[in-house]
């Protein structure tokens, strides 16, 4: 598993799954950019363009889009699968 992956987490302050996703990445020692959509409303269009959805969390790992908190998908993306 690479810790040099480019990871972006699109989240909101009130989303419990966003907190779980970020805590999971932190527990694995993965650095990530946290895009707080409550504070950066203009970036909502990025998740719509990338995922086709407006729900959070949306996690981008090396260009792979994961919608929701899915440990298996996160681990697979981090390992390059």
N, C-alpha and C positions, 0 to 999 in steps of 0.2 A: 504494500500500500504506500503510495507516495504522499508525502506531506507537502510537496511542492505544487500540488494541483491548484489551478485558479478556481476559487470557489466564491460564489456570490449567493447570499441568502436574501431574498426579498421577503420582508416580514412586516407585521404591524405590532403595536404595543399590546393589543388585547388578545392576540392569538396564542392559545396555549401550545398548539403544535409547532408554532414558530420557535417558542422558547425551548421546547423539547429538541427540535432539530439543531438549534444553535448549541445547546448543552451537549448534545451527542457529538457534534463536530469538535467542540472544545475538549471533550473527554478523550477523543482520538488524537488530540494535538494538531488538528487541522486549522490553519489560519484561513479566515474568510472575511469578505467584505459584507457588512450588514447594511442592507438598504432598507431603512425604516420608512415605509410608505406613508406613515402618519406625518412625517416631517418632510418627505420628498415626494409629494403627490404627483409631480410631473413625471416621475419614473414609473408610474402605474402602466403607462403605455408600453414600457419595455416588457413587462410580464405578459401583457396581452399579445404582443408581437411574438414573443418567444414560446409561450405555452398555449395561447388561444383562450386563456382563462383569466379571471380576475381574483380567484381565490389564492390564499397564501397558506403555508409558505410555498414559494417557488424557489428551488435550489438549482443553481447552474454550476456544474462541475466540469471544467475543461470543455465547455460547449454543450454538454449533455444536460437536458432539462428534466428535473424531477418535480412533479407537482405533489405537494403534501409531504408528510414526514414518513418516509419509507426507508428504514434502516438497510434493508437488503439492496435497494436501488442505490443508496448513498455509498455503501461499501463497494458495490460493483463499479460504480463510476470512479471512485477513488483508486480502485485497483486497475483501472483502464479497461474494464470489460464492458 
